[in-house]
Amino acid sequence: MSELDKTDLLMGLGLTPNQAKVYQTILKLGNAAVGQIAQSTSVRREDVYKVLPALEKMGLVEKLLGKPAMIRATPVAGALASLIVDEKVKSDERITSMKAKFQVLSKAKWVQPIVVGEEESLYALIPEGKAVAAKLSSLIVSSKIDIFWIGHLKEIMHVTSLLFAEIKSAIHNGVEVRVIIEDFRPDESQTKQVQHIINVESASVRFHSQPLNRFAVFDGKEAMISTSRKSKFEDTSALWTTGTNLIGVLREYFETAWSESEELK
């Protein structure tokens, strides 16, 4: 493994370029004075002095008292493992903080949103990734009657695992959920895999052997329509609409596809 590769890996663990260079140089030299470290790297002497306190706080190096003071690296395995633990603690704290802020914001009074049905037809293009997932989560949570959805296996598995709690809660609250896996010809092992991953009690799942249009309709009022045939969820954008006529066409299309689909046995 080259020095550049090692630097990239250390940076991947959260070190800055200079921290990574200094740390791996100390590992290579053993006990080293600041002058030796600067001479063996492209990092200036004054910058080495700036980097060392941060590395000490991370538990990656120790300063041996003496004249001149010598720096030595702590064992790689234990030192780098501590970085992962620190990152997890920071992540947990950040998530806890975000949840607390979310609770406060969710109870705050905002400008009243447009109620679906007040406007004739609304359309919005939702970009790929987090935005689509966030919109789907909101639509599932607000559903009261039914959700019907046609999607590719990978897309359905991804969304189901991501929004499992929301889907399960909707079903528990009496929302009828029907799903068609399009362009799918399952064998026994695939069927078991789908049942294991989708495993949402009371959701009706069928498969259709032919490619179909991909969309989801919520309470017959709002729809999310996939804008591409990509199977990777992160790369797929969607059109959101409240268009009554279009949603009516989608419902009729779904019911026809549902009657042509087979149950996952």
DRENPA-3360 file (N, C-alpha, C; in nm, 2 decimals, always signed):
BEGIN
1 = MSELDKTD = +0.08/-0.12/+0.00/+0.00/+0.00/+0.00/+0.09/+0.12/+0.00 ~ +0.06/+0.22/-0.09/+0.14/+0.34/-0.10/+0.11/+0.44/+0.01 ~ +0.21/+0.53/+0.03/+0.19/+0.64/+0.13/+0.06/+0.72/+0.10 ~ +0.03/+0.74/-0.03/-0.08/+0.82/-0.07/-0.21/+0.74/-0.03 ~ -0.21/+0.61/-0.05/-0.33/+0.53/-0.01/-0.35/+0.53/+0.14 ~ -0.24/+0.53/+0.21/-0.26/+0.53/+0.36/-0.31/+0.67/+0.40 ~ -0.27/+0.78/+0.34/-0.32/+0.91/+0.37/-0.46/+0.92/+0.34 ~ -0.51/+0.87/+0.23/-0.65/+0.87/+0.19/-0.73/+0.80/+0.29;
9 = LLMGLGLT = -0.68/+0.68/+0.34/-0.76/+0.60/+0.44/-0.77/+0.67/+0.57 ~ -0.66/+0.73/+0.61/-0.66/+0.81/+0.74/-0.76/+0.93/+0.73 ~ -0.76/+1.00/+0.61/-0.85/+1.11/+0.59/-1.00/+1.06/+0.60 ~ -1.02/+0.93/+0.55/-1.15/+0.88/+0.55/-1.20/+0.85/+0.70 ~ -1.10/+0.84/+0.79/-1.14/+0.83/+0.93/-1.15/+0.96/+1.00 ~ -1.14/+1.07/+0.93/-1.16/+1.20/+0.99/-1.04/+1.29/+1.01 ~ -0.92/+1.24/+0.97/-0.80/+1.32/+0.99/-0.79/+1.42/+0.87 ~ -0.73/+1.54/+0.90/-0.70/+1.63/+0.79/-0.58/+1.58/+0.71;
17 = PNQAKVYQ = -0.55/+1.64/+0.59/-0.43/+1.59/+0.52/-0.30/+1.60/+0.60 ~ -0.28/+1.71/+0.67/-0.16/+1.73/+0.75/-0.16/+1.63/+0.86 ~ -0.27/+1.61/+0.93/-0.27/+1.52/+1.04/-0.24/+1.38/+0.99 ~ -0.29/+1.34/+0.88/-0.27/+1.20/+0.83/-0.12/+1.19/+0.79 ~ -0.06/+1.29/+0.73/+0.08/+1.28/+0.69/+0.17/+1.27/+0.81 ~ +0.14/+1.36/+0.91/+0.23/+1.36/+1.03/+0.21/+1.23/+1.11 ~ +0.09/+1.18/+1.12/+0.07/+1.05/+1.20/+0.14/+0.94/+1.14 ~ +0.13/+0.92/+1.00/+0.19/+0.80/+0.94/+0.34/+0.82/+0.94;
25 = TILKLGNA = +0.39/+0.94/+0.94/+0.54/+0.96/+0.95/+0.59/+0.92/+1.09 ~ +0.52/+0.96/+1.19/+0.56/+0.92/+1.33/+0.55/+0.77/+1.34 ~ +0.45/+0.70/+1.28/+0.44/+0.56/+1.29/+0.57/+0.49/+1.22 ~ +0.61/+0.55/+1.11/+0.72/+0.50/+1.04/+0.86/+0.52/+1.11 ~ +0.87/+0.64/+1.18/+1.00/+0.67/+1.24/+1.01/+0.62/+1.38 ~ +0.90/+0.58/+1.44/+0.90/+0.54/+1.58/+0.90/+0.67/+1.67 ~ +0.99/+0.68/+1.76/+1.01/+0.80/+1.84/+1.07/+0.91/+1.75 ~ +1.01/+1.03/+1.74/+1.07/+1.13/+1.65/+1.05/+1.27/+1.71;
33 = AVGQIAQS = +1.15/+1.35/+1.69/+1.14/+1.49/+1.73/+1.06/+1.57/+1.62 ~ +1.01/+1.69/+1.66/+0.94/+1.77/+1.56/+1.02/+1.80/+1.44 ~ +1.15/+1.83/+1.45/+1.23/+1.86/+1.34/+1.24/+1.74/+1.24 ~ +1.25/+1.62/+1.30/+1.25/+1.50/+1.21/+1.12/+1.48/+1.14 ~ +1.01/+1.50/+1.21/+0.88/+1.49/+1.15/+0.87/+1.58/+1.03 ~ +0.90/+1.71/+1.05/+0.89/+1.81/+0.95/+0.98/+1.78/+0.83 ~ +1.10/+1.73/+0.86/+1.20/+1.69/+0.75/+1.15/+1.57/+0.67 ~ +1.08/+1.48/+0.73/+1.03/+1.36/+0.66/+0.90/+1.38/+0.59;
41 = TSVRREDV = +0.83/+1.49/+0.61/+0.71/+1.52/+0.54/+0.72/+1.65/+0.47 ~ +0.61/+1.68/+0.40/+0.60/+1.81/+0.33/+0.53/+1.91/+0.42 ~ +0.51/+1.88/+0.54/+0.45/+1.97/+0.64/+0.55/+2.06/+0.71 ~ +0.53/+2.19/+0.71/+0.62/+2.28/+0.77/+0.63/+2.26/+0.92 ~ +0.74/+2.30/+0.98/+0.77/+2.27/+1.12/+0.66/+2.34/+1.21 ~ +0.62/+2.47/+1.17/+0.52/+2.54/+1.26/+0.38/+2.47/+1.24 ~ +0.36/+2.41/+1.13/+0.23/+2.33/+1.11/+0.23/+2.20/+1.19 ~ +0.35/+2.14/+1.20/+0.36/+2.02/+1.28/+0.32/+2.05/+1.42;
49 = YKVLPALE = +0.37/+2.16/+1.47/+0.34/+2.20/+1.61/+0.19/+2.22/+1.63 ~ +0.12/+2.27/+1.52/-0.03/+2.29/+1.53/-0.10/+2.16/+1.52 ~ -0.05/+2.06/+1.45/-0.12/+1.93/+1.43/-0.10/+1.84/+1.55 ~ +0.01/+1.84/+1.62/+0.04/+1.75/+1.72/-0.06/+1.75/+1.84 ~ -0.11/+1.87/+1.89/-0.21/+1.87/+2.00/-0.34/+1.80/+1.96 ~ -0.38/+1.82/+1.83/-0.50/+1.75/+1.79/-0.48/+1.60/+1.78 ~ -0.37/+1.56/+1.74/-0.34/+1.41/+1.73/-0.33/+1.35/+1.88 ~ -0.28/+1.44/+1.97/-0.28/+1.39/+2.11/-0.42/+1.37/+2.17;
57 = KMGLVEKL = -0.51/+1.47/+2.14/-0.65/+1.46/+2.18/-0.72/+1.34/+2.12 ~ -0.68/+1.31/+2.00/-0.74/+1.19/+1.94/-0.69/+1.06/+1.99 ~ -0.58/+1.07/+2.07/-0.52/+0.95/+2.13/-0.43/+0.88/+2.03 ~ -0.39/+0.95/+1.92/-0.31/+0.89/+1.82/-0.16/+0.90/+1.85 ~ -0.11/+1.00/+1.92/+0.03/+1.02/+1.96/+0.04/+1.05/+2.10 ~ +0.16/+1.04/+2.15/+0.20/+1.07/+2.29/+0.33/+1.16/+2.29 ~ +0.34/+1.26/+2.37/+0.46/+1.34/+2.38/+0.54/+1.29/+2.50 ~ +0.66/+1.24/+2.47/+0.76/+1.19/+2.58/+0.83/+1.31/+2.63;
65 = LGKPAMIR = +0.83/+1.33/+2.76/+0.90/+1.44/+2.82/+1.05/+1.43/+2.81 ~ +1.12/+1.54/+2.78/+1.26/+1.54/+2.76/+1.31/+1.65/+2.68 ~ +1.44/+1.66/+2.65/+1.49/+1.76/+2.56/+1.58/+1.69/+2.46 ~ +1.54/+1.70/+2.33/+1.42/+1.75/+2.29/+1.30/+1.66/+2.32 ~ +1.18/+1.71/+2.32/+1.06/+1.63/+2.34/+1.04/+1.54/+2.22 ~ +1.02/+1.41/+2.25/+1.00/+1.31/+2.14/+0.85/+1.27/+2.13 ~ +0.81/+1.25/+2.01/+0.67/+1.21/+1.98/+0.67/+1.07/+1.94 ~ +0.58/+0.99/+1.99/+0.56/+0.85/+1.95/+0.41/+0.82/+1.92;
73 = ATPVAGAL = +0.39/+0.73/+1.83/+0.25/+0.70/+1.79/+0.20/+0.59/+1.88 ~ +0.08/+0.59/+1.92/+0.01/+0.48/+1.99/-0.02/+0.37/+1.89 ~ -0.04/+0.25/+1.94/-0.06/+0.14/+1.85/-0.18/+0.17/+1.75 ~ -0.17/+0.13/+1.63/-0.26/+0.17/+1.53/-0.40/+0.12/+1.56 ~ -0.42/-0.01/+1.59/-0.55/-0.07/+1.60/-0.63/+0.00/+1.71 ~ -0.57/+0.01/+1.83/-0.65/+0.08/+1.94/-0.67/+0.22/+1.91 ~ -0.57/+0.29/+1.86/-0.59/+0.44/+1.83/-0.70/+0.46/+1.73 ~ -0.70/+0.39/+1.62/-0.80/+0.42/+1.52/-0.93/+0.37/+1.56;
81 = ASLIVDEK = -0.94/+0.26/+1.64/-1.07/+0.22/+1.69/-1.14/+0.32/+1.77 ~ -1.05/+0.40/+1.85/-1.11/+0.50/+1.93/-1.17/+0.61/+1.85 ~ -1.12/+0.63/+1.73/-1.18/+0.73/+1.64/-1.32/+0.69/+1.60 ~ -1.34/+0.57/+1.58/-1.47/+0.52/+1.54/-1.57/+0.53/+1.65 ~ -1.52/+0.50/+1.78/-1.61/+0.52/+1.90/-1.65/+0.66/+1.91 ~ -1.55/+0.75/+1.90/-1.57/+0.90/+1.91/-1.68/+0.94/+1.81 ~ -1.66/+0.89/+1.69/-1.75/+0.93/+1.58/-1.90/+0.89/+1.61 ~ -1.91/+0.76/+1.67/-2.04/+0.71/+1.71/-2.10/+0.79/+1.82;
89 = VKSDERIT = -2.02/+0.83/+1.91/-2.07/+0.91/+2.02/-2.12/+1.05/+1.97 ~ -2.04/+1.11/+1.88/-2.08/+1.24/+1.82/-2.21/+1.22/+1.74 ~ -2.22/+1.11/+1.67/-2.34/+1.08/+1.58/-2.46/+1.06/+1.67 ~ -2.45/+0.99/+1.78/-2.56/+0.96/+1.87/-2.61/+1.09/+1.93 ~ -2.51/+1.18/+1.97/-2.55/+1.30/+2.03/-2.62/+1.39/+1.93 ~ -2.57/+1.39/+1.81/-2.63/+1.47/+1.70/-2.77/+1.43/+1.67 ~ -2.79/+1.30/+1.67/-2.92/+1.24/+1.64/-3.02/+1.28/+1.75 ~ -2.97/+1.27/+1.88/-3.05/+1.30/+2.00/-3.09/+1.45/+1.99;
97 = SMKAKFQV = -3.00/+1.53/+1.95/-3.02/+1.68/+1.94/-3.12/+1.71/+1.83 ~ -3.11/+1.64/+1.72/-3.20/+1.66/+1.61/-3.34/+1.62/+1.64 ~ -3.35/+1.50/+1.72/-3.49/+1.45/+1.76/-3.55/+1.55/+1.85 ~ -3.47/+1.61/+1.94/-3.53/+1.71/+2.03/-3.58/+1.83/+1.96 ~ -3.50/+1.88/+1.86/-3.54/+2.00/+1.78/-3.66/+1.97/+1.70 ~ -3.66/+1.84/+1.65/-3.78/+1.80/+1.56/-3.91/+1.81/+1.64 ~ -3.90/+1.76/+1.77/-4.02/+1.76/+1.85/-4.07/+1.90/+1.88 ~ -3.98/+1.99/+1.90/-4.01/+2.13/+1.92/-4.07/+2.19/+1.80;
105 = LSKAKWVQ = -4.01/+2.17/+1.68/-4.05/+2.23/+1.56/-4.19/+2.17/+1.51 ~ -4.21/+2.04/+1.54/-4.33/+1.98/+1.49/-4.45/+2.03/+1.57 ~ -4.43/+2.09/+1.69/-4.54/+2.15/+1.76/-4.56/+2.30/+1.74 ~ -4.46/+2.36/+1.67/-4.47/+2.50/+1.64/-4.58/+2.53/+1.55 ~ -4.64/+2.65/+1.56/-4.74/+2.70/+1.47/-4.68/+2.76/+1.34 ~ -4.71/+2.71/+1.23/-4.65/+2.76/+1.10/-4.77/+2.81/+1.02 ~ -4.73/+2.88/+0.90/-4.83/+2.92/+0.81/-4.91/+2.80/+0.76 ~ -5.04/+2.80/+0.76/-5.12/+2.69/+0.73/-5.09/+2.64/+0.59;
113 = PIVVGEEE = -5.06/+2.51/+0.57/-5.03/+2.45/+0.44/-5.16/+2.45/+0.35 ~ -5.14/+2.44/+0.22/-5.25/+2.43/+0.13/-5.32/+2.29/+0.15 ~ -5.45/+2.29/+0.17/-5.52/+2.16/+0.18/-5.54/+2.11/+0.04 ~ -5.51/+1.98/+0.03/-5.53/+1.91/-0.10/-5.67/+1.92/-0.14 ~ -5.70/+1.97/-0.26/-5.84/+1.99/-0.30/-5.88/+2.13/-0.32 ~ -5.81/+2.22/-0.25/-5.84/+2.37/-0.26/-5.79/+2.42/-0.39 ~ -5.68/+2.37/-0.44/-5.63/+2.41/-0.57/-5.67/+2.30/-0.67 ~ -5.69/+2.35/-0.80/-5.73/+2.25/-0.90/-5.63/+2.14/-0.92;
121 = SLYALIPE = -5.51/+2.18/-0.95/-5.40/+2.07/-0.97/-5.27/+2.13/-0.93 ~ -5.19/+2.06/-0.86/-5.06/+2.10/-0.82/-4.96/+2.00/-0.87 ~ -4.84/+2.05/-0.91/-4.74/+1.96/-0.96/-4.60/+2.01/-0.90 ~ -4.52/+1.91/-0.87/-4.38/+1.95/-0.83/-4.29/+1.83/-0.86 ~ -4.17/+1.87/-0.92/-4.07/+1.77/-0.95/-3.98/+1.75/-0.82 ~ -3.98/+1.63/-0.77/-3.90/+1.60/-0.65/-3.77/+1.53/-0.69 ~ -3.66/+1.60/-0.66/-3.53/+1.54/-0.70/-3.50/+1.41/-0.63 ~ -3.40/+1.34/-0.68/-3.37/+1.20/-0.63/-3.32/+1.20/-0.48;
129 = GKAVAAKL = -3.32/+1.08/-0.43/-3.26/+1.06/-0.30/-3.34/+1.10/-0.18 ~ -3.28/+1.18/-0.09/-3.35/+1.21/+0.04/-3.48/+1.28/+0.02 ~ -3.49/+1.37/-0.08/-3.61/+1.45/-0.10/-3.73/+1.36/-0.14 ~ -3.71/+1.25/-0.22/-3.81/+1.16/-0.25/-3.85/+1.08/-0.13 ~ -3.76/+1.03/-0.06/-3.78/+0.95/+0.07/-3.86/+1.04/+0.17 ~ -3.82/+1.16/+0.18/-3.89/+1.25/+0.28/-4.04/+1.28/+0.23 ~ -4.06/+1.30/+0.10/-4.19/+1.32/+0.05/-4.28/+1.20/+0.07 ~ -4.22/+1.08/+0.04/-4.30/+0.95/+0.06/-4.33/+0.93/+0.21;
137 = SSLIVSSK = -4.24/+0.96/+0.30/-4.26/+0.95/+0.44/-4.38/+1.03/+0.48 ~ -4.38/+1.16/+0.43/-4.49/+1.25/+0.47/-4.63/+1.20/+0.42 ~ -4.63/+1.15/+0.29/-4.75/+1.11/+0.23/-4.81/+0.98/+0.30 ~ -4.72/+0.89/+0.34/-4.76/+0.77/+0.41/-4.82/+0.80/+0.55 ~ -4.75/+0.89/+0.62/-4.79/+0.93/+0.75/-4.93/+1.00/+0.75 ~ -4.95/+1.08/+0.64/-5.08/+1.15/+0.64/-5.20/+1.07/+0.57 ~ -5.17/+0.95/+0.52/-5.27/+0.87/+0.46/-5.37/+0.82/+0.56 ~ -5.50/+0.82/+0.52/-5.60/+0.77/+0.61/-5.68/+0.65/+0.56;
145 = IDIFWIGH = -5.68/+0.64/+0.42/-5.77/+0.54/+0.36/-5.69/+0.43/+0.29 ~ -5.62/+0.46/+0.18/-5.55/+0.36/+0.11/-5.42/+0.41/+0.04 ~ -5.33/+0.32/+0.01/-5.21/+0.34/-0.06/-5.20/+0.23/-0.16 ~ -5.19/+0.27/-0.29/-5.16/+0.16/-0.39/-5.03/+0.21/-0.47 ~ -4.95/+0.11/-0.50/-4.81/+0.14/-0.54/-4.76/+0.03/-0.64 ~ -4.71/+0.08/-0.75/-4.64/-0.01/-0.85/-4.49/+0.03/-0.85 ~ -4.40/-0.06/-0.83/-4.26/-0.03/-0.83/-4.18/-0.15/-0.87 ~ -4.05/-0.12/-0.90/-3.95/-0.23/-0.92/-3.91/-0.29/-0.79;
153 = LKEIMHVT = -3.87/-0.41/-0.79/-3.83/-0.49/-0.67/-3.73/-0.41/-0.59 ~ -3.62/-0.36/-0.65/-3.52/-0.30/-0.57/-3.57/-0.17/-0.51 ~ -3.65/-0.10/-0.58/-3.71/+0.03/-0.53/-3.80/+0.00/-0.41 ~ -3.89/-0.10/-0.42/-3.98/-0.14/-0.32/-3.91/-0.19/-0.19 ~ -3.81/-0.27/-0.21/-3.73/-0.32/-0.10/-3.66/-0.21/-0.03 ~ -3.61/-0.11/-0.10/-3.53/+0.00/-0.04/-3.63/+0.09/+0.04 ~ -3.74/+0.13/-0.02/-3.83/+0.22/+0.04/-3.90/+0.15/+0.16 ~ -3.93/+0.02/+0.15/-3.99/-0.05/+0.26/-3.90/-0.06/+0.38;
161 = SLLFAEIK = -3.77/-0.09/+0.36/-3.67/-0.10/+0.47/-3.65/+0.04/+0.53 ~ -3.65/+0.14/+0.44/-3.63/+0.28/+0.49/-3.74/+0.34/+0.57 ~ -3.87/+0.31/+0.52/-3.99/+0.36/+0.58/-4.08/+0.26/+0.65 ~ -4.02/+0.15/+0.70/-4.09/+0.04/+0.76/-4.18/+0.09/+0.87 ~ -4.13/+0.17/+0.96/-4.21/+0.21/+1.07/-4.34/+0.29/+1.03 ~ -4.32/+0.38/+0.93/-4.43/+0.46/+0.88/-4.54/+0.37/+0.81 ~ -4.49/+0.27/+0.73/-4.59/+0.19/+0.66/-4.66/+0.10/+0.76 ~ -4.59/+0.05/+0.86/-4.65/-0.04/+0.96/-4.75/+0.04/+1.04;
169 = SAIHNGVE = -4.72/+0.16/+1.07/-4.81/+0.25/+1.15/-4.94/+0.28/+1.07 ~ -4.92/+0.31/+0.94/-5.04/+0.34/+0.85/-5.13/+0.22/+0.85 ~ -5.07/+0.10/+0.83/-5.16/-0.03/+0.83/-5.23/-0.05/+0.96 ~ -5.15/-0.02/+1.07/-5.21/-0.04/+1.20/-5.33/+0.06/+1.22 ~ -5.33/+0.18/+1.16/-5.43/+0.28/+1.17/-5.54/+0.25/+1.06 ~ -5.54/+0.14/+1.00/-5.65/+0.10/+0.91/-5.63/+0.14/+0.76 ~ -5.51/+0.18/+0.72/-5.49/+0.22/+0.58/-5.46/+0.09/+0.50 ~ -5.54/+0.07/+0.39/-5.52/-0.04/+0.30/-5.40/-0.02/+0.22;
177 = VRVIIEDF = -5.30/-0.11/+0.22/-5.18/-0.10/+0.14/-5.17/-0.21/+0.04 ~ -5.17/-0.18/-0.09/-5.15/-0.28/-0.20/-5.03/-0.24/-0.28 ~ -4.95/-0.34/-0.31/-4.82/-0.32/-0.38/-4.81/-0.42/-0.50 ~ -4.77/-0.37/-0.62/-4.74/-0.46/-0.73/-4.60/-0.45/-0.76 ~ -4.53/-0.56/-0.76/-4.39/-0.56/-0.81/-4.39/-0.58/-0.96 ~ -4.34/-0.48/-1.04/-4.35/-0.50/-1.18/-4.23/-0.56/-1.24 ~ -4.25/-0.62/-1.36/-4.13/-0.68/-1.43/-4.06/-0.78/-1.34 ~ -4.14/-0.88/-1.28/-4.08/-0.97/-1.19/-4.13/-1.11/-1.21;
185 = RPDESQTK = -4.04/-1.20/-1.22/-4.08/-1.35/-1.24/-4.01/-1.43/-1.13 ~ -4.07/-1.43/-1.01/-3.99/-1.49/-0.90/-3.99/-1.64/-0.90 ~ -3.87/-1.69/-0.85/-3.86/-1.83/-0.82/-3.89/-1.85/-0.67 ~ -3.88/-1.97/-0.61/-3.92/-1.99/-0.47/-3.83/-1.91/-0.38 ~ -3.69/-1.90/-0.40/-3.60/-1.83/-0.32/-3.63/-1.68/-0.32 ~ -3.66/-1.63/-0.44/-3.68/-1.49/-0.45/-3.81/-1.45/-0.38 ~ -3.91/-1.54/-0.39/-4.04/-1.51/-0.32/-4.02/-1.50/-0.17 ~ -3.94/-1.59/-0.11/-3.91/-1.59/+0.03/-3.83/-1.47/+0.07;
193 = QVQHIINV = -3.74/-1.43/-0.02/-3.66/-1.31/+0.01/-3.75/-1.18/+0.01 ~ -3.84/-1.17/-0.08/-3.93/-1.06/-0.09/-4.02/-1.06/+0.04 ~ -4.07/-1.17/+0.07/-4.16/-1.18/+0.19/-4.09/-1.15/+0.32 ~ -3.96/-1.18/+0.32/-3.88/-1.16/+0.44/-3.85/-1.01/+0.46 ~ -3.82/-0.94/+0.34/-3.78/-0.80/+0.35/-3.90/-0.71/+0.35 ~ -4.00/-0.74/+0.27/-4.12/-0.65/+0.27/-4.21/-0.68/+0.40 ~ -4.21/-0.80/+0.45/-4.27/-0.85/+0.57/-4.35/-0.74/+0.65 ~ -4.44/-0.68/+0.59/-4.53/-0.58/+0.66/-4.67/-0.65/+0.67;
201 = ESASVRFH = -4.71/-0.68/+0.79/-4.83/-0.75/+0.82/-4.95/-0.68/+0.76 ~ -5.03/-0.75/+0.69/-5.16/-0.70/+0.63/-5.14/-0.62/+0.50 ~ -5.02/-0.60/+0.45/-5.00/-0.54/+0.32/-5.02/-0.65/+0.21 ~ -5.09/-0.61/+0.11/-5.12/-0.71/+0.00/-5.01/-0.69/-0.11 ~ -4.94/-0.79/-0.14/-4.83/-0.78/-0.24/-4.85/-0.88/-0.36 ~ -4.85/-0.83/-0.48/-4.86/-0.91/-0.60/-4.74/-0.88/-0.69 ~ -4.72/-0.97/-0.79/-4.62/-0.94/-0.89/-4.68/-0.95/-1.03 ~ -4.62/-0.87/-1.12/-4.66/-0.87/-1.26/-4.54/-0.90/-1.34;
209 = SQPLNRFA = -4.55/-0.99/-1.44/-4.44/-1.03/-1.52/-4.39/-0.93/-1.62 ~ -4.47/-0.83/-1.65/-4.44/-0.73/-1.75/-4.40/-0.59/-1.69 ~ -4.32/-0.51/-1.76/-4.28/-0.38/-1.71/-4.41/-0.29/-1.71 ~ -4.42/-0.22/-1.60/-4.54/-0.13/-1.58/-4.49/+0.01/-1.55 ~ -4.59/+0.11/-1.56/-4.56/+0.24/-1.51/-4.54/+0.24/-1.36 ~ -4.45/+0.31/-1.30/-4.42/+0.31/-1.16/-4.48/+0.44/-1.09 ~ -4.56/+0.42/-0.99/-4.62/+0.53/-0.92/-4.68/+0.48/-0.79 ~ -4.72/+0.58/-0.71/-4.79/+0.55/-0.58/-4.90/+0.65/-0.56;
217 = VFDGKEAM = -5.01/+0.61/-0.52/-5.13/+0.70/-0.50/-5.17/+0.69/-0.35 ~ -5.19/+0.81/-0.29/-5.23/+0.81/-0.15/-5.37/+0.87/-0.13 ~ -5.46/+0.79/-0.08/-5.60/+0.83/-0.05/-5.67/+0.89/-0.17 ~ -5.62/+0.86/-0.29/-5.68/+0.91/-0.41/-5.67/+1.05/-0.43 ~ -5.58/+1.12/-0.35/-5.57/+1.27/-0.36/-5.43/+1.31/-0.40 ~ -5.33/+1.24/-0.37/-5.19/+1.27/-0.41/-5.12/+1.15/-0.47 ~ -5.03/+1.18/-0.57/-4.96/+1.07/-0.63/-4.81/+1.11/-0.65 ~ -4.73/+1.01/-0.64/-4.58/+1.02/-0.68/-4.56/+0.93/-0.80;
225 = ISTSRKSK = -4.51/+0.99/-0.91/-4.49/+0.92/-1.03/-4.34/+0.91/-1.06 ~ -4.28/+0.80/-1.08/-4.14/+0.78/-1.11/-4.12/+0.84/-1.25 ~ -4.01/+0.92/-1.26/-3.98/+0.98/-1.39/-3.88/+0.91/-1.47 ~ -3.83/+0.79/-1.43/-3.73/+0.71/-1.50/-3.75/+0.57/-1.48 ~ -3.68/+0.49/-1.56/-3.68/+0.34/-1.54/-3.57/+0.29/-1.46 ~ -3.49/+0.38/-1.40/-3.38/+0.33/-1.32/-3.43/+0.25/-1.20 ~ -3.36/+0.14/-1.17/-3.40/+0.06/-1.05/-3.34/+0.11/-0.92 ~ -3.23/+0.19/-0.93/-3.17/+0.24/-0.81/-3.25/+0.36/-0.76;
233 = FEDTSALW = -3.30/+0.34/-0.64/-3.39/+0.45/-0.58/-3.32/+0.58/-0.57 ~ -3.19/+0.58/-0.53/-3.12/+0.71/-0.51/-3.11/+0.79/-0.64 ~ -3.12/+0.73/-0.75/-3.10/+0.80/-0.88/-3.24/+0.83/-0.95 ~ -3.35/+0.81/-0.88/-3.48/+0.82/-0.94/-3.55/+0.95/-0.88 ~ -3.59/+1.04/-0.97/-3.67/+1.15/-0.93/-3.82/+1.12/-0.94 ~ -3.90/+1.20/-0.89/-4.05/+1.17/-0.90/-4.13/+1.30/-0.92 ~ -4.24/+1.28/-0.99/-4.34/+1.39/-1.00/-4.45/+1.38/-0.90 ~ -4.47/+1.48/-0.82/-4.58/+1.48/-0.72/-4.69/+1.56/-0.78;
241 = TTGTNLIG = -4.81/+1.51/-0.76/-4.93/+1.58/-0.82/-5.05/+1.56/-0.73 ~ -5.14/+1.66/-0.74/-5.28/+1.64/-0.68/-5.38/+1.65/-0.80 ~ -5.33/+1.63/-0.92/-5.42/+1.64/-1.04/-5.53/+1.53/-1.03 ~ -5.65/+1.57/-1.02/-5.76/+1.47/-1.00/-5.78/+1.38/-1.12 ~ -5.77/+1.44/-1.24/-5.79/+1.36/-1.36/-5.68/+1.26/-1.38 ~ -5.56/+1.30/-1.35/-5.44/+1.21/-1.37/-5.45/+1.10/-1.26 ~ -5.48/+1.14/-1.14/-5.49/+1.03/-1.03/-5.60/+0.93/-1.07 ~ -5.71/+0.98/-1.13/-5.82/+0.89/-1.17/-5.77/+0.79/-1.27;
249 = VLREYFET = -5.68/+0.84/-1.37/-5.62/+0.75/-1.47/-5.53/+0.65/-1.40 ~ -5.45/+0.69/-1.31/-5.36/+0.60/-1.23/-5.43/+0.50/-1.16 ~ -5.54/+0.53/-1.09/-5.62/+0.43/-1.02/-5.68/+0.32/-1.11 ~ -5.73/+0.37/-1.23/-5.78/+0.27/-1.32/-5.67/+0.18/-1.37 ~ -5.55/+0.24/-1.40/-5.44/+0.16/-1.45/-5.40/+0.06/-1.34 ~ -5.39/+0.10/-1.22/-5.35/+0.01/-1.11/-5.45/-0.10/-1.10 ~ -5.58/-0.08/-1.10/-5.68/-0.18/-1.08/-5.67/-0.29/-1.19 ~ -5.64/-0.24/-1.31/-5.63/-0.33/-1.43/-5.50/-0.42/-1.40;
257 = AWSESEEL = -5.39/-0.35/-1.37/-5.27/-0.43/-1.34/-5.28/-0.52/-1.22 ~ -5.36/-0.48/-1.12/-5.38/-0.57/-1.00/-5.45/-0.69/-1.04 ~ -5.55/-0.68/-1.13/-5.63/-0.80/-1.17/-5.55/-0.89/-1.25 ~ -5.44/-0.84/-1.32/-5.36/-0.92/-1.41/-5.24/-0.98/-1.33 ~ -5.22/-0.93/-1.21/-5.10/-0.97/-1.13/-5.13/-1.10/-1.05 ~ -5.02/-1.16/-1.01/-5.03/-1.29/-0.93/-4.99/-1.26/-0.78 ~ -5.05/-1.33/-0.69/-5.02/-1.32/-0.55/-4.88/-1.39/-0.52 ~ -4.81/-1.33/-0.43/-4.68/-1.39/-0.38/-4.72/-1.50/-0.28;
265 = K = -4.70/-1.63/-0.32/-4.74/-1.74/-0.24/-4.63/-1.79/-0.16;
% end
